[in-house]
């Protein structure tokens, strides 16, 4: 059942154990079951889940493995169905992972899945990124802040960079053509303490269009005025 995931992960340098493959199998089953009640994802075909969800998530480890220190703290903003955060946790169980989403039903699913998969040091929280970025327990607390298919990069910068410690990294998963987004986000990245982004392209099996990781280093502390109150970054990006 897991031939695609096993083979494609190995080709990318990730060797998955039988226990990890079993966790991904359980993940798939739970995702499809819960999706029949809650709108978690439009992708429910078995093979598509393995490639467009799991392999896409694991591309973060392939393209940016050196940014995740042993036992590092990671936050997945707008986690939704747990991607990429839960997929990374399965492959790197040493990571301390926070899954954040503003939709309560999605957080309910995440909390259930964390328990179902037997994951430790993994927390699902119901909160907006702007709230977390001002909370003492989360501001500048993470080695890596992640977002997959959440918002334009100028908005994501204000969601992610306040959460990252200096010398940490914000990572956005994007499509192939990200240059315009990066240009629009340049002002926001600079204001929020980030450095010049690095683009790492990758491909998924069966899909024609390439995808990209946008890696933004945190060089300086984010000024106290940011993030702005909930809703403002999306309505008035720092462009």
NORQUI-V150783 format. One record per helix or strand of 2 or more residues. SS is the DSSP state (hx for helix, st for strand). FROM is the first residue (numbers start at 1). LEN is the number of residues. If there is no record, write none. Layout:
ss={SS:SS}
from={FROM:FROM}
len={LEN:LEN}
//
This chain:
ss={hx:hx:hx:st:hx:st:hx:st:hx:st:hx:st:hx:st:st:hx}
from={3:18:46:73:85:96:104:122:129:142:153:164:179:198:211:232}
len={9:18:22:5:7:6:13:5:4:7:11:12:13:5:8:4}
//
